[in-house]
Amino acid sequence: MKALIKRGIDVVGAAAGLLVLSPVMLGVALLVRWRLGQPVLFRQLRPGLRGRPFPLYKFRTLRDAADAQGQPLPDHMRMTPLGRWLRATSLDELPGLFNVLRGDMSLVGPRPLLMEYLPRYTPQQARRHEVRPGLTGWAQVNGRNAISWEEKFDLDVWYVDHWTLRLDLAILWRTVGKVLRREGVSAAGEATMPAFQGTRTEPGAQGEAPLSPRRDLRP
């Protein structure tokens, strides 16, 4: 029953968000088209519920630029002032409301990361895929990109184990403040976060226990 209520809130929230924010989304689309060209939307496969891939949509924030071998330059070299502003204000995430409406995502849940990360998770970290990914989540309101990957995954799994509708509402409320204050947008020296390469573990732990200390996970 709780899952059905959560899905109902997602549908109503996403539909209302698209309706109310449509002028903003149109304005952002025009800005991206003017400053970055086409395509306006960035589309990439991301792992969803139980790791099943789905196409995630965002507003494009990086310019096209490649090295002599034709490989895209690092994100920080392709980031523009407009892209930096869109990420800082989370306006680039607004097309994700369509993903919520389609059922790929929820308003609240662990953020959908890259498909290439799936084999790098420990079994415990992989539990973040037991729920739909979200536009915002417990890790986003507890540090976002200013905390380590291991801390993020600890927070994601804590959310999976302690999810309630009340917690979702608290996360949505706290997200508004985080976005307005533009906190935790990027890790030090990075456009967003360095790539996740896997969790270093204690000898003999067989990939189960991250070495990073757990944060205070109370809501």
Residue frames as a rotation matrix with the C-alpha (Angstrom) as fourth column:
MET 1
0.563 0.826 0.000 0.00
0.826 -0.563 0.000 0.00
0.000 0.000 -1.000 0.00
LYS 2
0.421 -0.478 -0.771 2.80
0.165 -0.795 0.584 2.44
-0.892 -0.373 -0.256 0.88
ALA 3
-0.635 -0.698 0.331 4.43
0.416 0.052 0.908 1.75
-0.651 0.714 0.258 -2.48
LEU 4
-0.133 0.682 0.719 1.18
0.973 -0.050 0.227 2.58
0.191 0.729 -0.657 -4.27
ILE 5
0.788 0.394 -0.474 0.83
0.525 -0.832 0.180 5.81
-0.323 -0.391 -0.862 -2.32
LYS 6
-0.048 -0.901 -0.431 4.44
0.159 -0.433 0.887 6.71
-0.986 -0.026 0.164 -3.13
ARG 7
-0.685 -0.179 0.707 3.81
0.691 0.148 0.707 6.07
-0.231 0.973 0.022 -6.82
GLY 8
0.358 0.892 0.276 0.65
0.922 -0.385 0.047 8.18
0.148 0.238 -0.960 -6.67
ILE 9
0.633 -0.217 -0.743 2.58
0.241 -0.857 0.455 11.05
-0.736 -0.467 -0.491 -5.10
ASP 10
-0.479 -0.870 0.120 5.23
0.335 -0.055 0.941 10.69
-0.812 0.490 0.318 -7.82
VAL 11
-0.385 0.398 0.833 2.66
0.918 0.070 0.390 10.90
0.097 0.915 -0.392 -10.63
VAL 12
0.704 0.708 -0.063 0.78
0.708 -0.692 0.139 13.86
0.055 -0.142 -0.988 -9.13
GLY 13
0.460 -0.598 -0.656 4.01
0.211 -0.644 0.736 15.64
-0.862 -0.477 -0.170 -8.15
ALA 14
-0.586 -0.726 0.360 5.68
0.495 0.031 0.868 15.14
-0.641 0.687 0.341 -11.52
ALA 15
-0.106 0.635 0.765 2.57
0.960 -0.136 0.246 16.20
0.260 0.760 -0.596 -13.47
ALA 16
0.840 0.417 -0.348 2.11
0.515 -0.814 0.267 19.29
-0.172 -0.403 -0.899 -11.31
GLY 17
0.119 -0.894 -0.432 5.80
0.248 -0.394 0.885 20.10
-0.961 -0.213 0.175 -11.59
LEU 18
-0.616 -0.322 0.719 5.75
0.741 0.073 0.668 19.86
-0.268 0.944 0.194 -15.37
LEU 19
0.306 0.830 0.466 2.65
0.895 -0.418 0.157 22.04
0.325 0.369 -0.871 -15.54
VAL 20
0.872 0.057 -0.486 3.93
0.326 -0.809 0.490 24.75
-0.365 -0.586 -0.724 -13.19
LEU 21
0.133 -0.949 -0.285 7.54
0.015 -0.285 0.958 24.71
-0.991 -0.131 -0.024 -14.39
SER 22
0.373 0.040 0.927 6.84
0.854 0.377 -0.360 24.48
-0.364 0.925 0.107 -18.13
PRO 23
0.980 -0.064 0.191 7.64
0.032 -0.886 -0.463 28.20
0.199 0.459 -0.866 -18.70
VAL 24
0.496 -0.850 0.178 10.94
-0.633 -0.214 0.744 27.75
-0.594 -0.482 -0.644 -16.83
MET 25
0.100 -0.439 0.893 11.77
0.337 0.859 0.385 24.62
-0.936 0.262 0.234 -18.82
LEU 26
0.741 0.201 0.641 11.02
0.671 -0.175 -0.720 26.42
-0.033 0.964 -0.264 -22.08
GLY 27
0.907 -0.419 0.036 13.30
-0.419 -0.908 0.016 29.28
0.025 -0.030 -0.999 -21.04
VAL 28
0.222 -0.855 0.469 16.10
-0.421 0.350 0.837 26.89
-0.879 -0.383 -0.282 -20.11
ALA 29
0.327 -0.036 0.944 15.67
0.664 0.720 -0.203 25.01
-0.672 0.694 0.260 -23.40
LEU 30
0.931 0.049 0.363 16.00
0.307 -0.644 -0.701 28.25
0.199 0.764 -0.614 -25.36
LEU 31
0.679 -0.727 0.106 19.11
-0.674 -0.559 0.483 29.25
-0.292 -0.399 -0.869 -23.38
VAL 32
0.112 -0.634 0.766 20.76
-0.015 0.769 0.639 25.89
-0.994 -0.083 0.076 -23.98
ARG 33
0.562 0.162 0.811 19.89
0.759 0.287 -0.584 26.02
-0.327 0.944 0.038 -27.68
TRP 34
0.973 -0.153 0.174 21.34
-0.069 -0.908 -0.414 29.53
0.221 0.390 -0.894 -27.96
ARG 35
0.508 -0.817 0.274 24.53
-0.834 -0.387 0.393 28.99
-0.215 -0.428 -0.878 -25.95
LEU 36
-0.245 -0.627 0.740 25.33
-0.454 0.748 0.484 25.31
-0.857 -0.217 -0.468 -26.52
GLY 37
-0.538 0.100 -0.837 23.45
-0.825 0.139 0.548 24.43
0.171 0.985 0.008 -29.69
GLN 38
0.613 0.780 -0.126 21.79
-0.761 0.625 0.171 21.09
0.212 -0.009 0.977 -30.33
PRO 39
-0.121 0.953 -0.278 20.83
0.512 0.300 0.805 18.76
0.851 -0.045 -0.524 -28.83
VAL 40
-0.004 0.223 0.975 19.11
-0.632 -0.756 0.170 20.63
0.775 -0.615 0.144 -26.03
LEU 41
0.769 0.356 0.532 18.52
-0.638 0.482 0.600 17.46
-0.043 -0.801 0.598 -24.00
PHE 42
-0.474 -0.877 -0.082 21.19
-0.850 0.480 -0.216 15.08
0.228 -0.033 -0.973 -22.75
ARG 43
0.705 0.708 -0.039 20.10
-0.690 0.697 0.193 11.44
0.164 -0.109 0.980 -22.90
GLN 44
-0.452 -0.871 -0.190 22.00
-0.746 0.487 -0.454 8.59
0.488 -0.064 -0.870 -21.25
LEU 45
0.364 0.527 -0.768 21.15
-0.009 0.827 0.562 5.07
0.931 -0.198 0.306 -20.09
ARG 46
-0.461 -0.427 0.778 21.20
-0.793 -0.196 -0.577 4.80
0.399 -0.883 -0.248 -16.30
PRO 47
-0.748 0.191 -0.636 20.40
0.298 0.953 -0.064 1.85
0.594 -0.237 -0.769 -13.99
GLY 48
-0.186 0.781 0.597 16.96
-0.718 -0.522 0.460 1.98
0.670 -0.343 0.658 -12.42
LEU 49
0.390 0.439 0.810 14.99
-0.884 0.426 0.194 -0.38
-0.260 -0.791 0.554 -10.18
ARG 50
0.691 -0.214 0.690 16.92
0.043 0.965 0.257 -3.66
-0.721 -0.148 0.677 -9.82
GLY 51
-0.270 -0.955 -0.119 19.58
0.005 -0.125 0.992 -2.22
-0.963 0.268 0.039 -12.12
ARG 52
0.164 0.388 0.907 17.40
0.900 0.318 -0.298 -2.24
-0.404 0.865 -0.297 -15.25
PRO 53
-0.810 -0.579 -0.093 18.57
0.486 -0.752 0.446 0.49
-0.328 0.316 0.890 -17.68
PHE 54
0.445 0.888 0.115 16.35
0.826 -0.357 -0.435 3.40
-0.346 0.288 -0.893 -18.65
PRO 55
-0.194 -0.515 0.835 17.02
0.776 -0.601 -0.191 6.59
0.601 0.611 0.516 -20.67
LEU 56
0.077 0.128 -0.989 17.62
0.830 -0.558 -0.008 9.50
-0.553 -0.820 -0.149 -18.29
TYR 57
0.256 0.087 0.963 16.89
0.755 -0.640 -0.143 13.00
0.603 0.764 -0.230 -19.60
LYS 58
0.119 -0.244 -0.962 18.56
0.708 -0.659 0.255 16.23
-0.696 -0.711 0.095 -18.50
PHE 59
0.993 0.020 -0.120 19.21
-0.059 -0.782 -0.621 19.61
-0.106 0.623 -0.775 -20.01
ARG 60
0.498 -0.857 0.134 22.59
0.731 0.332 -0.597 19.63
0.467 0.395 0.791 -21.68
THR 61
0.940 -0.194 -0.282 25.32
0.066 -0.705 0.706 21.40
-0.336 -0.682 -0.649 -19.66
LEU 62
0.033 -0.996 0.083 28.55
0.209 0.088 0.974 20.58
-0.977 -0.015 0.211 -21.53
ARG 63
0.461 0.023 -0.887 29.84
-0.779 -0.469 -0.417 21.88
-0.425 0.883 -0.199 -24.86
ASP 64
0.953 -0.183 0.244 31.12
0.279 0.844 -0.458 19.54
-0.122 0.504 0.855 -27.56
ALA 65
0.484 -0.871 -0.089 34.92
-0.869 -0.465 -0.169 19.43
0.106 0.159 -0.982 -27.44
ALA 66
0.981 -0.163 0.107 37.30
0.157 0.986 0.063 16.57
-0.115 -0.045 0.992 -28.18
ASP 67
0.254 -0.962 -0.097 41.04
-0.278 -0.169 0.946 15.88
-0.927 -0.213 -0.310 -28.15
ALA 68
-0.289 -0.476 -0.831 43.20
-0.911 -0.130 0.391 15.02
-0.294 0.870 -0.396 -31.15
GLN 69
-0.994 -0.082 0.074 42.02
-0.065 0.976 0.209 11.39
-0.089 0.202 -0.975 -30.97
GLY 70
-0.483 0.876 -0.023 38.38
-0.249 -0.112 0.962 12.42
0.840 0.470 0.272 -31.07
GLN 71
-0.309 0.350 -0.884 37.74
0.834 0.546 -0.075 11.57
0.457 -0.761 -0.461 -27.40
PRO 72
0.639 0.606 0.473 35.59
0.288 -0.759 0.584 14.01
0.713 -0.237 -0.660 -25.39
LEU 73
-0.435 -0.776 0.457 37.59
-0.135 -0.446 -0.885 16.30
0.890 -0.447 0.089 -23.14
PRO 74
-0.721 0.158 -0.675 37.09
0.677 0.368 -0.638 16.00
0.147 -0.916 -0.372 -19.34
ASP 75
0.264 0.964 -0.019 33.89
0.936 -0.251 0.247 17.55
0.233 -0.083 -0.969 -17.99
HIS 76
0.335 -0.119 -0.935 35.67
0.571 -0.764 0.301 20.49
-0.750 -0.634 -0.188 -16.32
MET 77
-0.741 -0.649 -0.173 37.14
0.212 -0.470 0.857 21.50
-0.638 0.598 0.486 -19.70
ARG 78
-0.735 0.538 0.412 33.75
0.509 0.038 0.860 21.36
0.447 0.842 -0.302 -21.43
MET 79
-0.002 0.752 -0.659 31.76
0.971 -0.156 -0.181 23.07
-0.239 -0.640 -0.730 -18.70
THR 80
-0.408 -0.020 0.913 30.41
0.456 -0.871 0.185 26.51
0.791 0.492 0.364 -19.57
PRO 81
-0.973 0.098 0.210 29.18
-0.225 -0.613 -0.757 29.25
0.055 -0.784 0.619 -17.20
LEU 82
-0.115 0.989 -0.097 25.62
-0.914 -0.067 0.400 28.39
0.389 0.135 0.911 -18.27
GLY 83
0.167 0.141 -0.976 26.18
-0.034 0.990 0.137 24.70
0.985 0.011 0.170 -17.58
ARG 84
-0.782 -0.512 -0.356 27.71
0.356 0.103 -0.929 25.47
0.512 -0.853 0.101 -14.19
TRP 85
-0.769 0.558 0.313 24.71
-0.640 -0.675 -0.368 27.62
0.006 -0.483 0.876 -13.29
LEU 86
0.127 0.852 -0.508 22.22
-0.729 0.427 0.535 25.00
0.673 0.303 0.675 -14.46
ARG 87
-0.085 -0.223 -0.971 23.91
0.338 0.910 -0.239 22.35
0.937 -0.349 -0.002 -12.30
ALA 88
-0.945 -0.327 -0.008 24.22
0.131 -0.358 -0.924 24.64
0.300 -0.875 0.381 -9.28
THR 89
-0.566 0.804 0.180 20.50
-0.815 -0.513 -0.270 25.45
-0.124 -0.300 0.946 -9.42
SER 90
-0.691 0.231 0.685 19.53
0.099 0.969 -0.227 21.87
-0.716 -0.089 -0.692 -10.41
LEU 91
0.163 0.759 -0.630 17.57
-0.671 -0.384 -0.635 23.27
-0.724 0.526 0.447 -13.37
ASP 92
-0.499 -0.407 -0.765 19.33
-0.849 0.404 0.340 20.73
0.171 0.819 -0.547 -15.59
GLU 93
-0.976 0.092 0.198 17.40
0.010 0.925 -0.381 18.00
-0.218 -0.369 -0.903 -13.72
LEU 94
-0.374 0.917 -0.140 13.91
-0.656 -0.368 -0.659 19.26
-0.656 -0.155 0.739 -14.63
PRO 95
-0.109 0.376 -0.920 13.45
-0.894 0.368 0.257 16.93
0.436 0.850 0.296 -17.65
GLY 96
-0.934 -0.265 -0.239 13.78
-0.130 0.877 -0.463 14.10
0.332 -0.401 -0.854 -15.13
LEU 97
-0.485 0.844 0.230 10.16
-0.597 -0.127 -0.792 14.83
-0.639 -0.521 0.565 -14.21
PHE 98
0.223 0.517 -0.826 9.26
-0.944 0.325 -0.052 13.01
0.242 0.792 0.561 -17.43
ASN 99
-0.557 -0.504 -0.660 11.22
-0.301 0.864 -0.405 10.00
0.774 -0.027 -0.633 -16.12
VAL 100
-0.918 0.287 0.273 9.20
-0.235 0.159 -0.959 10.15
-0.319 -0.944 -0.079 -12.90
LEU 101
-0.045 0.965 -0.258 5.93
-0.885 -0.159 -0.438 10.33
-0.464 0.208 0.861 -14.83
ARG 102
0.099 0.009 -0.995 6.98
-0.783 0.618 -0.072 7.32
0.614 0.786 0.068 -16.95
GLY 103
0.946 0.257 0.196 7.79
-0.321 0.679 0.660 5.28
0.036 -0.688 0.725 -13.85
ASP 104
0.397 -0.885 -0.242 11.56
0.264 0.363 -0.894 5.10
0.879 0.291 0.377 -14.47
MET 105
-0.727 -0.684 0.055 12.24
0.246 -0.335 -0.909 7.20
0.641 -0.648 0.412 -11.39
SER 106
0.293 0.733 -0.614 10.67
0.936 -0.090 0.340 8.50
0.194 -0.674 -0.712 -8.21
LEU 107
0.756 -0.039 0.653 10.73
-0.082 -0.996 0.035 12.02
0.649 -0.080 -0.757 -6.81
VAL 108
0.363 -0.612 0.703 12.85
-0.930 -0.186 0.318 10.65
-0.064 -0.769 -0.636 -3.94
GLY 109
0.975 -0.141 0.169 15.38
0.136 0.990 0.045 7.83
-0.174 -0.021 0.985 -4.05
PRO 110
0.110 -0.994 -0.007 19.07
0.354 0.032 0.935 7.13
-0.929 -0.105 0.355 -4.64
ARG 111
0.296 -0.042 -0.954 20.40
-0.702 -0.687 -0.187 9.12
-0.648 0.725 -0.232 -7.58
PRO 112
0.915 0.012 0.404 20.79
0.238 0.791 -0.563 7.11
-0.327 0.611 0.721 -10.82
LEU 113
0.186 -0.940 -0.284 24.49
-0.416 -0.338 0.844 6.82
-0.890 -0.039 -0.455 -11.57
LEU 114
-0.087 -0.306 -0.948 26.39
-0.996 -0.004 0.093 5.30
-0.032 0.952 -0.304 -14.51
MET 115
0.874 0.403 -0.271 25.82
-0.443 0.890 -0.106 1.82
0.198 0.213 0.957 -15.92
GLU 116
0.231 -0.878 -0.420 29.57
-0.135 0.399 -0.907 1.20
0.964 0.266 -0.026 -15.75
TYR 117
-0.367 -0.356 0.859 29.46
-0.856 -0.233 -0.462 1.47
0.365 -0.905 -0.220 -11.94
LEU 118
0.620 0.785 0.025 27.23
-0.721 0.557 0.412 -1.61
0.309 -0.273 0.911 -11.52
PRO 119
0.655 -0.367 -0.661 30.06
0.299 0.929 -0.221 -4.20
0.694 -0.053 0.718 -11.35
ARG 120
-0.374 -0.870 0.322 32.07
0.054 -0.367 -0.929 -1.93
0.926 -0.329 0.184 -9.03
TYR 121
0.197 0.525 0.828 29.56
-0.821 -0.373 0.432 -1.93
0.536 -0.765 0.357 -6.17
THR 122
-0.947 -0.266 0.180 29.93
-0.321 0.734 -0.599 -4.17
0.027 -0.625 -0.780 -3.16
PRO 123
-0.563 0.792 -0.237 26.84
0.617 0.593 0.517 -6.36
0.550 0.144 -0.823 -2.56
GLN 124
-0.214 0.475 -0.854 25.79
0.838 -0.360 -0.410 -3.93
-0.502 -0.803 -0.321 0.18
GLN 125
-0.671 -0.091 -0.736 26.19
-0.143 -0.958 0.248 -0.88
-0.728 0.271 0.630 -2.04
ALA 126
-0.952 0.299 -0.066 24.24
0.004 0.226 0.974 -2.59
0.306 0.927 -0.216 -4.84
ARG 127
-0.456 0.825 -0.335 21.18
0.873 0.341 -0.349 -2.61
-0.174 -0.452 -0.875 -2.55
ARG 128
-0.634 0.199 -0.747 20.63
-0.090 -0.979 -0.184 1.02
-0.768 -0.049 0.639 -3.55
HIS 129
-0.816 0.314 -0.486 18.90
-0.528 -0.061 0.847 -0.43
0.236 0.948 0.215 -6.61
GLU 130
-0.803 0.573 -0.167 16.19
0.595 0.751 -0.285 -2.12
-0.038 -0.328 -0.944 -4.55
VAL 131
0.170 0.843 -0.511 14.09
0.525 -0.516 -0.676 1.04
-0.834 -0.154 -0.530 -4.98
ARG 132
0.635 0.096 0.766 13.50
0.742 -0.352 -0.571 3.38
0.215 0.931 -0.295 -7.90
PRO 133
-0.555 -0.827 -0.093 16.16
0.831 -0.545 -0.114 6.08
0.044 -0.141 0.989 -8.30
GLY 134
0.425 0.777 -0.465 15.10
0.827 -0.542 -0.149 9.61
-0.368 -0.321 -0.873 -7.46
LEU 135
0.549 -0.171 0.818 15.43
0.377 -0.822 -0.426 13.22
0.745 0.542 -0.387 -8.55
THR 136
-0.008 -0.557 0.831 16.63
-0.778 -0.519 -0.355 13.88
0.629 -0.649 -0.429 -5.02
GLY 137
0.430 0.121 -0.895 17.54
0.231 0.943 0.239 11.62
0.873 -0.309 0.378 -2.14
TRP 138
0.957 -0.049 -0.285 18.87
0.283 -0.037 0.958 11.17
-0.058 -0.998 -0.021 1.37
ALA 139
0.057 -0.998 0.019 22.47
0.945 0.060 0.321 11.48
-0.321 -0.001 0.947 0.15
GLN 140
-0.144 -0.086 0.986 21.63
0.688 -0.725 0.037 14.70
0.712 0.683 0.163 -1.71
VAL 141
0.632 0.423 0.650 20.38
-0.119 -0.775 0.621 16.44
0.766 -0.469 -0.439 1.43
ASN 142
0.924 -0.383 0.001 23.29
0.077 0.188 0.979 15.10
-0.375 -0.904 0.204 3.50
GLY 143
0.076 -0.982 -0.171 26.20
0.037 -0.169 0.985 16.38
-0.996 -0.081 0.024 1.48
ARG 144
0.903 0.320 -0.288 25.42
-0.270 -0.100 -0.958 15.76
-0.336 0.942 -0.004 -2.20
ASN 145
0.779 -0.626 -0.049 28.76
0.259 0.391 -0.883 15.80
0.572 0.675 0.467 -4.07
ALA 146
0.279 -0.685 0.672 30.76
-0.743 -0.598 -0.300 17.15
0.608 -0.416 -0.676 -1.11
ILE 147
0.356 -0.145 0.923 30.90
-0.721 0.585 0.370 13.69
-0.594 -0.798 0.104 0.53
SER 148
-0.690 -0.721 -0.054 32.69
-0.612 0.543 0.575 10.53
-0.386 0.430 -0.816 -0.57
TRP 149
-0.319 0.537 -0.781 31.15
-0.638 0.487 0.596 7.82
0.701 0.688 0.188 -2.73
GLU 150
-0.687 0.012 -0.727 31.19
0.373 0.864 -0.338 5.41
0.624 -0.503 -0.598 0.22
GLU 151
-0.878 0.401 -0.261 29.30
0.068 -0.435 -0.898 7.89
-0.473 -0.806 0.355 2.39
LYS 152
-0.473 0.724 -0.502 26.76
-0.881 -0.389 0.269 8.41
0.000 0.570 0.822 -0.38
PHE 153
-0.338 0.331 -0.881 26.17
-0.305 0.847 0.436 4.69
0.890 0.416 -0.186 -0.73
ASP 154
-0.886 0.052 -0.460 25.84
0.444 0.376 -0.813 4.26
0.130 -0.925 -0.356 3.05
LEU 155
-0.722 0.633 -0.281 23.15
-0.376 -0.699 -0.608 6.96
-0.581 -0.333 0.742 2.98
ASP 156
-0.388 0.569 -0.725 21.42
-0.839 0.108 0.534 5.37
0.382 0.815 0.435 -0.02
VAL 157
-0.526 0.155 -0.836 21.22
0.162 0.984 0.080 1.96
0.835 -0.093 -0.543 1.64
TRP 158
-0.923 0.239 -0.301 20.05
0.269 -0.158 -0.950 3.54
-0.275 -0.958 0.081 4.88
TYR 159
-0.541 0.758 -0.363 17.21
-0.795 -0.602 -0.072 5.13
-0.273 0.250 0.929 2.90
VAL 160
-0.381 0.376 -0.845 16.29
-0.473 0.706 0.527 1.76
0.795 0.600 -0.091 1.37
ASP 161
-0.640 0.038 -0.767 16.04
0.505 0.773 -0.384 0.23
0.578 -0.634 -0.514 4.85
HIS 162
-0.682 0.300 -0.667 14.24
0.567 -0.358 -0.741 3.14
-0.462 -0.884 0.074 6.54
TRP 163
-0.915 0.292 0.279 12.02
0.045 -0.613 0.789 4.58
0.402 0.734 0.548 3.80
THR 164
-0.309 0.902 -0.303 8.71
0.782 0.059 -0.621 6.12
-0.542 -0.428 -0.723 4.86
LEU 165
0.258 0.490 0.833 6.40
0.845 -0.533 0.052 8.65
0.469 0.690 -0.551 3.23
ARG 166
0.949 0.064 -0.309 7.23
0.244 -0.769 0.590 11.05
-0.200 -0.636 -0.745 6.03
LEU 167
0.064 -0.995 -0.078 10.95
0.413 -0.045 0.909 10.70
-0.908 -0.091 0.408 5.26
ASP 168
-0.249 -0.101 0.963 10.27
0.968 -0.050 0.245 11.41
0.024 0.994 0.111 1.57
LEU 169
0.709 0.587 0.392 8.42
0.566 -0.804 0.180 14.61
0.421 0.095 -0.902 2.45
ALA 170
0.751 -0.510 -0.420 11.27
0.159 -0.477 0.864 15.67
-0.641 -0.716 -0.277 4.74
ILE 171
-0.235 -0.877 0.419 13.80
0.688 0.155 0.709 15.05
-0.687 0.455 0.567 1.97
LEU 172
0.065 0.337 0.939 11.77
0.923 -0.379 0.072 17.07
0.380 0.862 -0.335 -0.54
TRP 173
0.949 0.313 -0.042 11.52
0.299 -0.845 0.444 19.95
0.103 -0.434 -0.895 1.94
ARG 174
0.458 -0.852 -0.253 15.24
0.163 -0.199 0.966 19.87
-0.874 -0.484 0.048 2.72
THR 175
-0.111 -0.481 0.869 16.06
0.948 0.211 0.238 19.68
-0.298 0.851 0.433 -1.00
VAL 176
0.699 0.431 0.570 14.49
0.594 -0.794 -0.127 23.10
0.398 0.428 -0.811 -1.56
GLY 177
0.914 -0.375 -0.156 16.85
-0.149 -0.668 0.729 24.64
-0.377 -0.643 -0.667 0.99
LYS 178
0.126 -0.915 0.383 19.89
0.423 0.399 0.813 22.83
-0.897 0.060 0.438 -0.41
VAL 179
0.083 -0.038 0.996 19.14
0.995 -0.049 -0.085 24.01
0.052 0.998 0.033 -3.95
LEU 180
0.897 0.306 0.320 18.54
0.298 -0.952 0.075 27.61
0.328 0.028 -0.944 -2.87
ARG 181
0.741 -0.671 -0.024 21.83
-0.334 -0.400 0.853 27.62
-0.582 -0.624 -0.521 -0.95
ARG 182
0.744 -0.422 -0.518 23.60
-0.468 0.224 -0.855 25.71
0.477 0.878 -0.031 -3.78
GLU 183
0.247 -0.624 0.741 25.33
-0.878 0.180 0.444 23.45
-0.411 -0.760 -0.504 -1.28
GLY 184
-0.071 -0.386 0.920 27.46
-0.193 0.910 0.367 20.45
-0.979 -0.152 -0.139 -2.20
VAL 185
0.725 0.422 -0.544 27.23
-0.567 -0.082 -0.819 20.99
-0.390 0.903 0.180 -5.96
SER 186
0.677 -0.560 -0.477 30.68
-0.214 0.471 -0.856 19.56
0.704 0.681 0.199 -6.65
ALA 187
0.741 -0.573 -0.349 33.62
0.644 0.460 0.612 17.84
-0.190 -0.678 0.710 -5.00
ALA 188
0.527 -0.613 -0.588 36.77
-0.210 -0.765 0.609 19.89
-0.824 -0.198 -0.531 -4.50
GLY 189
-0.438 -0.820 -0.368 38.52
-0.510 -0.111 0.853 20.41
-0.740 0.561 -0.370 -7.83
GLU 190
-0.787 0.225 0.575 35.85
0.509 0.762 0.400 18.57
-0.348 0.607 -0.714 -9.83
ALA 191
-0.796 0.599 0.090 33.02
-0.325 -0.548 0.771 19.61
0.511 0.584 0.630 -12.17
THR 192
0.446 0.889 0.105 30.77
-0.601 0.211 0.771 17.27
0.663 -0.407 0.628 -10.15
MET 193
0.655 -0.278 0.703 32.41
-0.505 0.532 0.680 14.12
-0.563 -0.800 0.208 -8.71
PRO 194
-0.472 -0.798 -0.374 35.40
-0.869 0.350 0.350 11.99
-0.148 0.490 -0.859 -9.72
ALA 195
0.116 0.514 -0.850 34.43
-0.641 0.692 0.331 8.67
0.758 0.507 0.410 -11.27
PHE 196
0.511 0.117 0.852 33.64
-0.777 0.486 0.400 5.87
-0.367 -0.866 0.339 -8.84
GLN 197
-0.113 -0.690 -0.715 36.38
-0.851 0.439 -0.289 3.25
0.513 0.576 -0.637 -9.21
GLY 198
0.297 0.234 -0.926 35.14
0.217 0.928 0.304 0.79
0.930 -0.291 0.225 -6.58
THR 199
0.773 0.081 0.629 35.39
-0.555 -0.396 0.732 0.62
0.309 -0.915 -0.260 -2.81
ARG 200
-0.299 -0.920 -0.254 38.67
-0.433 0.368 -0.823 -0.27
0.850 -0.136 -0.508 -1.18
THR 201
0.763 0.646 0.025 38.08
-0.371 0.406 0.835 -2.95
0.529 -0.647 0.550 1.47
GLU 202
0.253 -0.631 0.733 39.92
-0.889 0.148 0.434 -4.54
-0.382 -0.762 -0.523 4.35
PRO 203
-0.604 -0.529 -0.596 41.96
-0.714 0.691 0.111 -7.65
0.353 0.493 -0.795 3.47
GLY 204
-0.969 0.205 -0.137 39.70
0.234 0.940 -0.247 -10.71
0.078 -0.271 -0.959 3.50
ALA 205
-0.555 0.807 -0.203 36.49
-0.235 -0.386 -0.892 -8.68
-0.798 -0.447 0.404 3.51
GLN 206
-0.664 0.249 0.705 35.59
0.679 0.596 0.429 -9.81
-0.314 0.763 -0.565 -0.04
GLY 207
-0.830 0.231 0.508 34.17
0.220 -0.701 0.679 -6.46
0.512 0.675 0.531 -1.02
GLU 208
0.003 0.931 -0.366 31.60
0.849 0.191 0.492 -6.26
0.528 -0.312 -0.790 1.75
ALA 209
0.552 0.238 -0.799 32.69
0.778 -0.492 0.391 -3.51
-0.300 -0.837 -0.457 4.15
PRO 210
0.542 -0.366 0.756 33.70
0.310 -0.750 -0.585 -0.01
0.781 0.552 -0.293 3.06
LEU 211
-0.286 -0.768 -0.573 36.59
0.888 0.011 -0.459 1.51
0.359 -0.641 0.679 5.02
SER 212
-0.612 0.046 0.789 35.04
-0.057 -0.998 0.013 4.97
0.789 -0.037 0.614 5.21
PRO 213
-0.941 0.266 -0.208 33.41
0.247 0.125 -0.961 5.75
-0.229 -0.956 -0.183 8.58
ARG 214
-0.213 0.947 0.240 29.63
0.891 0.088 0.445 5.85
0.400 0.309 -0.863 8.70
ARG 215
-0.769 0.073 0.636 27.96
-0.161 -0.984 -0.082 9.23
0.619 -0.165 0.768 9.15
ASP 216
-0.767 0.641 0.040 25.15
-0.018 0.041 -0.999 9.98
-0.642 -0.766 -0.020 11.56
LEU 217
-0.926 0.361 0.111 22.27
0.204 0.230 0.952 8.65
0.318 0.904 -0.287 9.46
ARG 218
-0.426 0.827 -0.368 19.39
0.713 0.057 -0.699 9.91
-0.557 -0.560 -0.614 11.53
PRO 219
-0.081 0.470 0.879 16.73
0.846 -0.434 0.310 11.93
0.527 0.769 -0.362 9.62
